[in-house]
Amino acid sequence: MKKKDVWNEDINPDGISEPIESLLTDVWDRGYYLETDDGIWYEVYVNDQIKKVYKKINLDNDKQKEIFGKFYDIMLDHYEDDNQITFFVPNNETRYTLDKLTDILI
C-alpha cells in the first residue's frame, strides 16, 4: 500500500488502526499506526495533561509552526475537539518521528 492509499476505503477499510503498545502515558492517551510502502502513518491522542498545556496547535502561529510544522503531512483538524494528531514518517526520516513529537510535548 502506498502512502496516499491510507485514505482510500476500498484499499484500506480499517484506516490507521494498529494499536501502538509502547506509548509514553505522560503524553499520550492512545495511538495507532499503519505501515505503508513509503513509511508509517500515526494517529495519536494527547492526554488531558498535555491538552491543558497545548489547548490549540495552530500552524498559522509562527512559533507553533516552527515546533510542529516540520512533521510530514501533519493534520491537526481533530486536535481541538478530539486531542488527535495525525502525521506521516517517511522511511528515511530519522528526526521528525513519534519519539520527537513525544519529546516536544513533554
C-alpha positions in Angstrom: 0.0 0.0 0.0 1.2 3.5 -0.9 1.2 6.5 1.5 -1.8 8.1 -0.2 -3.8 4.8 -0.1 -4.4 5.2 3.7 -7.5 7.3 3.0 -8.9 5.0 0.3 -11.6 2.9 2.0 -11.6 0.4 -0.9 -7.9 -0.3 -0.3 -7.7 0.3 3.4 -11.1 -0.1 5.0 -9.7 -0.1 8.6 -7.8 3.2 8.4 -4.9 3.8 10.8 -5.9 1.2 13.3 -2.9 -0.9 14.6 -2.5 -0.1 18.3 0.8 1.3 19.5 1.8 -0.7 22.5 4.6 1.4 23.9 3.3 4.9 24.2 4.5 7.2 27.0 1.5 7.7 29.1 2.8 11.1 30.4 1.9 12.4 26.9 -0.4 10.0 25.1 -3.8 8.6 25.9 -3.7 6.2 23.0 -2.3 5.8 19.5 -2.4 3.9 16.3 -0.2 3.3 13.3 -0.3 2.0 9.7 2.8 0.9 7.8 2.9 1.6 4.1 5.5 1.1 1.4 6.5 4.7 1.9 6.6 5.0 5.7 4.3 5.0 8.7 1.2 6.9 9.4 0.5 7.7 13.1 -2.8 8.8 14.7 -2.1 9.7 18.3 -4.2 11.3 21.0 -2.7 13.5 23.7 -3.8 13.0 27.3 -5.7 15.6 29.3 -2.5 17.0 31.0 -0.9 17.8 27.6 -4.1 19.3 26.3 -4.1 21.7 29.2 -0.6 23.0 28.1 -1.3 22.8 24.3 -5.0 23.8 24.2 -4.6 24.6 20.5 -2.0 23.8 17.9 -2.2 26.3 15.1 0.3 26.1 12.2 -0.6 29.7 11.3 1.1 30.8 14.5 4.9 31.3 13.7 6.1 29.8 17.0 3.9 26.7 16.7 4.7 26.3 13.0 8.4 26.2 13.9 7.7 23.5 16.5 5.2 21.3 14.7 5.4 22.3 11.0 8.4 20.1 10.1 6.4 16.9 10.7 5.3 15.4 7.4 1.7 15.7 6.4 0.7 16.7 10.0 -3.0 17.0 10.4 -4.4 18.9 13.4 -8.0 19.4 12.3 -9.3 17.0 15.0 -6.9 18.2 17.7 -9.0 20.8 19.4 -12.1 18.5 19.7 -10.6 15.0 19.9 -6.9 15.6 21.1 -5.8 13.8 17.8 -2.6 14.4 15.9 -2.1 12.5 12.6 1.2 12.6 10.7 3.4 10.6 8.5 7.0 9.5 8.9 8.7 8.6 5.6 11.0 5.6 5.5 14.2 7.6 5.5 13.1 10.1 8.2 15.1 9.9 11.5 14.3 13.2 13.1 10.6 14.0 12.8 9.2 10.8 14.3 6.8 9.8 17.0 9.6 10.0 19.6 10.4 13.6 18.5 6.8 14.6 18.8 6.7 13.0 22.3 9.8 14.9 23.4 8.3 18.2 22.2 5.1 17.7 24.1 6.7 16.6 27.4 
